[in-house]
Every structure is written in structure tokens, then in C-alpha cells.
Amino acid sequence: EDTFATTPAEILKEKESKKKEKQERESGKRDRRKGRRSSTAHGKKDDGDGDDTLIGDALQEFGKNNFIEKGWIDSYFETHNDKDADQRARQLEQWQQAIKKGLKNAVLEQYEYFVEASAEMTKMGKEVVDLKTLVETQVETIKEMTKMGK
């Protein structure tokens, strides 16, 4: 049953699970879709594993349904000082950048699927028109043959 993700955390979790499912399906198999290129085919180095780890860490800490920002900050400063906060802020910025990159890549991937599907639908539309023309020609031929037989 497909459901729509409603929060950024759910979107990222869904993206991660779909990515894992896709990797499992395609392990050792070549992508059969025409024109499909991997990120390395575009000249980009695939460094998703590091970002995936960062996103996973961020989701583990902040992806809870009942996350309360003020409570998290209060809890953090109970056991950490201002110097620790600077380092933690850098880590949070890294997480934010990884999440942004992950969301951007997910949007681009979905756009690729959209373009492929649009092209396929255009091709199918042309095939339907061709079939319709063929059927119309056959109907006319049958009518003519029926007239000749009478």
C-alpha cells in the first residue's frame, strides 16, 4: 500500500528504503531501460555512501515523530558546553547539506523517470493512432469486400 510522506523525515526515510530496495533488485543486473545512465555516466563521482551515512545519522537523531526542538536543545546543553556546541553546529550543517543534496538527487531522479515515462507515453500515443488507422483501413476493406460479394 503506497502512502504519501508528509514530513521531510518521512520523505528521506522513504527515499532511503527505496534506494536500498532498488540496489537489492539491481545488484548484478544491468538496467534495461533505454537511455538510462548512472550518475557515473554523467561524469559525477558516486559518493552517496558518505551522504547516506550522514542522512541516516540525522534521521536517527531528528527523524522521530515526537521530536521537540526545545527539548533537544535543553537536553544537549545539560551535558555539553558552548565549545561543544560549535562542533555540534558544524555537524548539523553537514547533515543539512547531505539532506539537501539527497533531496535534490531524489527530485532529479524522479524527473528522469517522468521524462522517460512522458517519452514512452508519446510513443504509445503514436502507436495507438497507427493502430486506429490500421483498423479503420481494415474496416473499409471488409466493407468493400462485402459489397463485392453481394
N, C-alpha and C positions, 0 to 999 in steps of 0.2 A: 504494500500500500504506500503510494507516494504522498508525502506531505510537504508543505512548504515551510522552509526555515524562516523564522520570523526575527531572529536576532543575529547579530554578527557572529556570535559564538556558535550558534547553530549552523550558520552558513559555512563557517570554517570547519566544524566537525563533519558536516555533510561532504564538503569538498575532500577532506582527508579520507573519509571512508570510501568515497567513490574512487579516489586516486588509488587506494590500496586494492579495491576490487578490480579496477582496470589493470593494475600491474599484475595481479594474480591471473587474470584472464589472458593477458597478452605475454606472459612470461614464456619466452622461447618461440612465440608466434609472431609472424610479420603482419603488420596492419594491412588489411586487404582493401581498404577504401582508396579509391583513385585520388591521386594528388595529395595524399596525406603526408605531411612531413613532420619529423620530430623537431624538437627545439634545437638539436644539434645541427639539423639540416639547414636551419636558418642562420647558422654561424654563431649561435649562442652556446655558451658552456652550460651544461646542466648541473647547477649547484643547488638543486632543490633540497637535497638531504639536510644541509645545514639549516636552511629556512624551515624545513618541515620540523626539525627538532625545536627550533625557536618557537614556532607556532604551537607545537604540542605543549611546550612548557608554559606558554602564555595561556593556552586553553585550560591546562590543569589548574593554574592559579586563579584565572579570572572567568573561566567559562561556566561557572556554576550558576544555576538558575536563580539562586537566592543571594547572589553576590551583592554586598553593600560596600560601596566605596569608602565611606567614612569609617566604617568598622574595620576595613582592611588597613587603612592608614593609621588608625589608633593602635591596632594590634602590632603593626610594623614598628612604630616608634616606641612601643613598650619594651622592645628587645633590641633596638638599633639606635644609633646616634646620627647626628647630622652628616658626618663623613660617610657613613654607610648609605645615607640617602642619596648622595651624589652618584655613587656607584650603582645603586638600585635604579636611579633615574636613567642612567645610560643603558642599563639592561632593559628597562621598559621601552626606551626609544628604539632599541634594537628589535624588540618584539613587535613594536608598532610598525617599523619598516618592513619586517618579514611578513606581517599580516597584510599590509598594503600591497606588497609585491605578490603575495599569494592570491589576494582578491583580484588584482589586476590580471594575473595569469589565468585565473578561473574565468574571468569575463572574456578575455581574448580566446580562450579555448572554446567557450560556448559560442562566441561569434563565428569561429571557424566552422563549428557544427552547423550553425544557422546558414552560413554561406553555402556549405555543401548540400544541406537539405533544400535550400532555395534552388540551387542548380539542378538537383535531382527532380524537384517538382516541375521546373520549367521543361526539362527533358520529357518527363512523363506527360505534361500537358500537350506537347507537340506530338507525342506518340498517340495520345487519345484522339487528337484531331486527325492524324493519319488513319487510325483505325475507323473513325467515324466516316471518313471519306471512302475508305475501302468498303465498308458495309453499305453505304449509300450506292456505290457503284455496283455491288453485288445485287442489291435490291432492284435496281434499274435493269440489270442484265436478266434477272429472273423474270421480271415483268415482260420484257421484250421476248424472252423465250416462250413464256406462257402465251402471249399474243400470237406468236408464230405457230404454236401447236394447235390453236383452235381453228 
